[in-house]
């Protein structure tokens, strides 16, 4: 049986100026200066997430896109 996986963004750094935008796009604050945001399914939402990731990179914030097992919870990240 194949494992199910999901994709997510992880943002780390001085994210406060982007807090509202990250939350609006589905981000969850998991620990000091770190947010997790599941990859969107709709094309419009993916485009908005891509633009956010570009803005965060330009601001010097670490942006990672990772694939994790679907059963992995936010509690395991903390």
Secondary structure, DSSP 8 states (H G I E B T S, - for coil): ----EEEEEEEESS-GGGHHHHHHTTEEEEETTEEEEE--SSHHHHHHHHHHHHHHHHTT-EEEEEEEETT--HHHH-
